């Protein structure tokens, strides 16, 4: 009998342990699935911003190109100069820094035309000038999301804004970009449909950096003009996809057309002269095996992740589709890590069960005597139900267990009933713990969502929040007949302020200006648009134009009396440009161009003022 009871105790322990382990594994994988879905949404938004930026870049460049007054080939030598190695490059001061005719400080831009370039016709010279002007306009505002903004030309030329890398000054004189797969993918002969292109992973020899590029071919009247492009540094991308991961967990970015985009652990083994990395070239590597499986069962671009077990890798593979470039974000969780965490959960339960089983065995030893086979069989049946995880079905008071007996068997039955209740309580506590963890994760996600729309320096809403709010404002104007004002402020002579007083003082001043604008325009939403530019979206509930309030806000910033010895006003001031959105509002790009013109008029008119753009000026 003792041997029989010992076997029953062992069976209960083993079954209960495995049930607890399976439940812990299921909860852990569910948590990971939520995490990768959240990561997928974040990365999708960043990649979509690359496509939106190059689309606005293309529209701005084409508008300038088709305007005969926008630039003149006669000014080519002010921008570019011939170098002894036979190349033509943007003058070095465009990278180191210079002040243009409007008094705006510019820097961070380089340009390169290889020595095997075609003849420099006036049209090509003008196109190179316009490419620089457009890159210089869009580059500074994109530095938080992308490594650089650049434009390649099919004539083997490149204009780039990359403040930390003088690419155009370093490029080899015999570099033939049109022979490389990145630029080749934009040529009309290779891309007749003129679709935008996300490249795979490749090594930029000039910058000594692993990179991926989004490029949008731009044609006009059948002619290939330029390719507005952005680079995403794989070093930064890998920091995003691999930060805060335990040892052994690694992540990949794979494209559906078979290119390796990023690898959090394997990039150091790739040859730097390999160009774009095709996954099949990696042979029987884990990345190649994962890609082949995803090609058949890969997740769609709906934000939902799939999690499956890969026996060959002895790991769980979680994948989610990213919107925009049609990539997969893949996380690999080794089975031993999953089991280790699950075992920690199950081990706690096993310890409690072991104590209860020890009491159970002690009770059996005390009460085993006489004819106890039938009651023991009943108790054994109940233990099997408990071991299967169905603690609720263990009968306690219906007569199946002899709990009413006043002998040792009755004592044993009552002890087992108590144990069954405690096991069920522990299972319930485990469910509560998993539920609490889910609630904590949701709270963390809410906090992350709030932080993602705030500018860390000023506390104002950030550019991402502005883009969303502007689209909603346009919708409200067009659909709900709302009237909404859009204003752009720019801190006057702020570069001089930073150079003279230091960036710490400049940061403090930006925060003071944002706080004052929030106080002066209490119904407005205030955004840090980029650098020293601050945007405001103001609902006009009574239909009136808020010009008076905006002019008052400009004056109240001046009244802060922040000393600025490099300004003709002697203290910090702002210029502003704005317009009222009503009736049928145009697209966001046109609106921003109009407001930017008003801001330019305010600066041109002497700064420390506000210019309101009337509808016929828009």
N, C-alpha and C positions, 0 to 999 in steps of 0.2 A: 504493500500500500504506500509506503514512504517513497519507493522508487516511482510509482505511478504519479503520486502527487508532485514529486520533483519534476517529472517530465511535463506535467500540466503547467507548472509554474514557468518552465523554460519556454514552452510554446507561447504562453501569454506574453512573456517579456519580448520574445522575438517578433511576434506579430504586432504588438503595440508599438515597438520601436520603429518598425518599417512603416506602419501607418503614419506615425508622427513625422518620420523623415520625408515621406512622400508629400505630406501636406506642407511641410516647410519648403521643400523644393518648388512646389507649385506656387506658393506665395512669393518666393524669391524671383522666379522667372516672370511672374506677373509684374512685379515691381520693375524689373529690368526692361520689360516690354514698354511700360509707361515712360521710362527714362529715355529710351531710344526714339520713341515717337515725339517726345518733347524736343530732343536734339534735332530730329529731322525737320520739325517745323521751323526751328531757329535757323538752321543752315539753308533751308529752302528760301526763306525771306532774304538772306544775304545774297544768294545767287540770283534771285529775281531782281534785286536792286542793281546788280551788274548789267542785266539786260535793259532795265529801265534807264540807267545812266547813259549807256551807249546809244539808246534810241533818242534821248534828248540831245546828245552830242551830235548825232547825224543830222537832226533837224536844224540845229543851230549852224552847223558847218554849211549845209546845203543852202540855207537862207543867205549866208554871207557870200557863198560862191556865186550864187545867181544875182547878187547885187553888185553891179559894176563899180560902185563907189566904195565897196567894203575894204578893198586893199588894192595896191598897185605894185606891179613887178618892179617899178622904178625904185621901190624901197627895199629891194632884196638885200642889197649890201649892208643895210643897217641891221639886218637880222643874221645873215650868214656870211661866212668868210671861207676862202679856199685855204687848205692846209698843205704843207709840203708833201704829204704822202699821197696826194692826188684826190683826197676826199673833200667834201664840202660839209661844214659843221656849223651848228648854231653857235654864235659867239659865246665865249666862256662866261661873260657877265650875265647872260640869261640864266645861268645856273647859280653863280655866286651871289647875284643880287644887283638890281639896278632900279632906278625910279623912272617910270614911263612919263609921257607928256602930261598925263592927268595927275601926276604926283603919287601914283600908286606903286608901292614897292612890289617888285616881282622877283622870283627866284625859283630854283629847283627844276628848271627845264633844260633839256639838251636836245640836240637834233643831229642827224647823221645822214649823209647821202654818200653811198659807196663810190669808189673811184671808177667803177664800171657803169656809172649811171648814163642814161640817154642824154641827148643835148638838153641843156637848161633853157627851154623855151620860156617866153614870158608867162605863158599859162601855167607851166610847172612851177616857176618861181612864185607866182601869185598863190598857187595852191599850197606850196610849202609855208608861205607866210600865214595863210588862213588856218592851216593845220596847227601852227604854233599858237595863234591867238585863241583857237577853240580849246586846245589842250591846256593852255594857261588859265582859261576861264573855269574849266571843269575839274582840273587836277586837284587844287587845294582842298575842295570840299569832299573829296572821295578818299582822303588819306586814312580815315578811321576804319574803312571797310576793305580797302584794297591796297596792294603794294604800290601800284602806280596806275596812271591813266596815260595812254599813248595812242598814236595813230601811225599805222604803216601805210606806205604808198606802193603801188605795184611797180614803180620805177626804182625799187631797191633803196627806199628812204624810210626814216622813222623819226617822229617827233615825240618826246616823252617828258612827262612831269613825274619826277621821282626824286624828292628832296635829299634822300640819303644815298643816292647812287648816280654818279655822272655817266650814265650809260653811253650817251652819244659822244662823249669825249674819249671814252675808253675803247669803243668798238674798233675792231681790226679793219684796216683800210680795204682788204680784199674780201670782207664778209659779204656773202650773197644770200640775203634773207629770202629772196624769191626761190632759192633752191632748197629751203628748209620746209618741213612739213607744215609748220605753223602758218606761214604766209601763203604757202601753196594752197592750203585749204580755202583761201578766200578768192583765188584767181578765177576768172570767169570760165576758163577751160576745165577747172577741177570742180567748180561749184556753180553750175549753170542756173540752179534754182535760186541762187543768192541768199541762201539761208544763213542765219547767224551760226557761229561755230564755237563750241566749248572744246578746247584741245584736251588731249590726255596729258599725262605727266611728262615733262621734258626738262633737260638741263640747259639753262641759259648760261653759256660759257662766258659771256661778257660780264654778267653780274655774279657769276659763280654761285648760282642759286637754283634749286629745283622749283619749278613754276608750273602753273596751269593758266591758260589765257582764254578770255571770252572776247571774240572779235566779230564785228558786224560789217560785212562788205557794203559799201555805199557806192551806187552807180547813179549816173545822171545822163539821160539821153543815150543809154547804151554804153557809156564809158565808165570804167572803173576808176573812181576818184581816190578814195582812202578807205581804211578799215579802222573805225573807232574801236578801241580795245581797252580792257583792263586786265592786269595780272593779279592773281592771288598767289601769294607766297606759300609754298607747300609747308615751309617751316612753321608759319603762323597757323595754317590749316591743321597741321598735325598737332600743334599745341592745343587747338580747339577740340580735336576728336580724341585726344588721348589724355587730357589733363584729368587729374583726380581719379584715375583708374587704378585698381589694385594690380600688383605685379602678376603677369600671366595673361591679363585681359588685353587684347589689342583690337584696333579698329582699322577699317579699310574704306576707301572711296573707290568704287568701280563704275565704269560707264557701261551702258547696255551694248555699245558697239565694240566692246572688248578692250578698252584702254584702262590702264592703272592710273588713277587720279591721285591717290594718296595712300600711304602705308605707314602706320605709326611705329613700326619696328623694323621693316625691311628695306627702307630707302637707302641705307648706307651701303648695301650690297649691290646697288644698281650702277651700271657703267655710265660715266658722265657724258660719253659721246654717243649714247644710244638714241638720242632724239626722243620722240614720244614712245612710251613703254607699252607695248601690246601684251596683254595678259598671257596669251598663248606662248609668247616667247619665254615666259618664266618656267615652262615645262610642267613638272608635277608638283609645283609649289602649292601650299595651302590656298594662296590667292587664286591660282588657276582652278583648283578643285571647287572652291566656293563659287567662282564665276560660272562654271559649267552648271552647277546645281541651280543657281539663281536664274540662269537663262531659261530654265524650264519652269521653275516654281517661284520666280522672283516676285517681290511685292509690287503692287501698282503704286502710282503717284497719288494716293489718296490719304497719305499721312498715317495709315495703319501699318504696324510692324508685324512681321511674321517671325516666329521663333521655332526652330526645329533642332533636333539632335543629329549631329554628323558623326557616325561611328568611326569613319576614317580619321577624323581629327580628334576624336574623343572629346568633343566640345559641343556646346550649344551655340548655334549661329543665329543671330538676330539681325534682320535686315528691314530697312524702310526706304521707300522711294523718295527722292528729292525732286521737287518741282523745278522747272527751268531747264537744267542741262541733261535731264533724264539719267541721273546717277543713282546708285545705291549706296547708302551709308550702312556699313556692316560692322557689327561688334561680335567678337568671338570670345565666349566664356568657357574656359577649360572645365571639363566635367569634375576634375578633382577640387576646383575652387567651389563649384556649386555644392558638391557633396560635403565639403568641409564646413560650409556655413549651415547647411541643413543638419549635419551631425551635431553641431553645437546646440541647435534648437531641440533636436530629438534627445540628445544626451541628458538634458535637464529633466525631461519627462521620464526617461529611463531610470534616472536615479531615484525619483519619487516612487516609480513602479517597483523598483528593486526593494525599497524599504517596505512597501506594502506586501510584496510577495514574501519577504522574509517573515513578516508577521503571519502571513497566510500559512507558510510551511510550518511555523512554530505551532500554530493552532491545530494543523492536521496531526502533528506528532502527539499533541496532548489528547486529542479526542478520538484517534483511530483505535477502535477496539470493537469487538463483536462484529455484527453483520451491518456493514456500512456501504456495500457495493452500489446499491440502488441510489441512495442519496448522493454518493460521490459522482455517479454517472450524470445525475441531474446538474450537479455543480460543474462538472466538466463541460456539459453542453453550454451552460451559461458562460464559462470562460472562453469557449470558442467564439461565441457571439461577441464578447468583449474584445477578444484579440483581433477580430475582423474589423474593428472600428465602429461597430454598431452598439454602442453602449446604451442607447435609449431602449433597445428591444430586450435588454436583460430583465426578466421578470423578478420583481421583488416581493410583492404582496398578493399575487394571485394563486399562491399555493404550489407553484412549481418548485421554488426553493423552500426547504423545510425550516423556515425561520421561526416557526411557532414551537418547535421542539425544545424541550427543557433539558437536553443532554448536549453532549459534545458536538453532535452533528448539527443541532440547532445553532450552537455558537458559531460553528464554521460557516453555516449558510448566512447568518447575519453579518459576519465579518466580510464575507465575499460581497454581499449586497452593499455594504458601506464602501468597499474598495471600488465597486463598479460606479457608484455615485461620484466618488472622488475623481476617478479616471474621466468620467463624463464632464465633471467640473473643469478638469485640466484642459480637456479638448475645447470646452467653451471659452476658457481663458485664452487659449492659443488663438482662437478666432477673434476674440476681442483685441488681442495684441496686434494681429494682422490688420484689423480695422483701424486701430489707432495709428498704426504706421502709415496706412493709406491716407488718413486725414492729415497727418503731419506733412506728407509729400504734397498733398494738394495745397496746403498753406504755403509751403516752400515755393511751389510753382506760381502761386499768386504773387508772392513777394518778388520772385524773379521777373514776372511780367511787369510789375510796377517799376522795378529798377531799369528794365530794358527800354522804357520810354522817357527816362529822366537823364538829363545831362549831369554827369558827375561833378563838374566844376561849379556850375552856377545854380543847380537845382531847378532850372527851367526845363520844360519839355524839350526832347531832343529832335533831331532832324527826322528820324523815323516816325515819331508821333506827328510831326508837322505834315509829312506827306499823307498820312492817313487822314488827318483832320481836314486838309485842303480838299481831298477827294470827297469827303462827306459834305463839306461846305458847298462845293460845286453841285453835288446832288441835291442838297436842300434848296439851293437857288433855283435849279432847273425844275425840280419836281414839286417842291413845297412853296415856291414863290417867296422864299426868304430873301432878306437883304443882309449881306455880310460884308464887312470891310476887311481888306488884307493890307497889312503895313509891313514894310521892311525898314528896320533901323540899322545904321552903321555908325560905330564909334569913330569920330573924326580923329585923324592923325594917330590912330592907335598903335601902329608900328613904331612911330617915333616915341610914343609913350613907353612902350615896352623896352625899346633900345635904351632910353634914358633912365627910367625908374626900375627896370627889371621885370621879369615875368611874374614874380610873386605879387608885386604891386599891381601889375596888369590883371592878374586873376582876381584880386580883391576888387578892383574897379569894375570888372565885368559883373561880379556878383552884386555890387551896389547898384549898378545901372538896371540889372534885371529886377531887383527888389523895388526900385523906384518905379519902373514901368508897370509892374504888377499893382503897385499902390495907385498909380495915376490912372490906370485903365482897369478898374476892378472887374469889369464884365468881359475882359479879353482873356484869351489863352496866350501865354507868352512862351516862345520857343527859341532855343539857340539854333539858328539856321546854319551857322558855320563860321568858325573863327570869331571875329568881332561883330558878325551880323546877327541881329535879333529880329525875329518875326512875331507878329501879333495877328490873331484872327479874332475879329470883334463882331458879335451878332448885333444887328441894328433892329431891335424889337419894335421900335416905334417908327421905323422906316426912314429916320433922319440920318444924315451923314455925320459921322463922329469927328469931323475935322477939328472942331474946337477942342475936344478932349485930347486929340493927338497933339495939336500945337501946344496945349497946356503941358502934356507929358514931356515934349522936347524942352520946354522952358524949365520944368521942374528938375530934369536931369542937369541942366546948366546950373540951376540953383543949388545943386549938391556942393558946388564950389570945390570940386576935386582939382587940385593944382596940376596944371599941365604947361610947363614953361615952353614946350616946343610947339604949342598951338598959338595961333595969332589971338585967340580969345583968352589965353592965360589959364584956362581951366578946361576940364573935359566936357565936351559937347557931343551931341549925336545929330546925324542927319536922317531924314525919313522920307519915304515915298510910299504912297498908298492909293488904293482905288476901291470903289464900291462895286461889289458883285451883285447884280440884280438882273431880272429879265432872263435872258438865256446866256449863261456864263460859258466862255470858251474853255478849252482844255487847260490843265494846270500849267503846262509849259508856256502857253501863250500868256496866261495871267502873270506868271512869274517874270516873263520878259517885260511885260508892261509895267509892273511894279518896280522892276529893276531900272527901267528908263526913268521913272519918276524919282527914284533914289539918286540916279546919276544927275538928274536935273538939280536936285537939292544940293549935291556936292558942287556941281559946276556953278551954282548960284552963290557959293560962298560958305556952304556948310552951316551947321547950327540952325537948321530950318527944316520945314516939312513941305513937301510938294504933293498936292492932291491931284490925281490924274482923272480928268473928266472923261466920260464915255467916248466922246469923239476923238480924244487923244489915244485911247487904248487901241 
